Amino acid sequence: MNKYLPAILSALVVIVLAAAYAVFWFLVIDDAEMVNTVRIIIASISLFVVIGVAWALISRIRELRGGQEDDLGKY
């Protein structure tokens, strides 16, 4: 479990930052005409970030399970 901890923590930090970014912009936007469009765009961007980070985390865990603990050591 210790070898997975850095990957999980870094993924959680990025996900929390993406969520905080989205919440910040949801609170800042007050214009009634652009609220729905801008909120959909911001939510989409945040969702893509979360999906990308989750995919990278899953692939990193698979690498660690396969024995590739040090990717930089190959170069």
Number of C-alpha atoms within 10 A of each C-alpha: 5 6 11 14 11 11 16 16 12 13 19 16 11 15 20 13 14 20 16 13 14 20 15 11 14 15 8 9 13 10 9 7 8 11 12 12 10 15 16 12 12 18 19 13 14 20 16 13 16 20 13 14 18 17 13 14 19 14 12 17 19 12 14 16 12 9 9 14 14 9 9 7 7 6 4
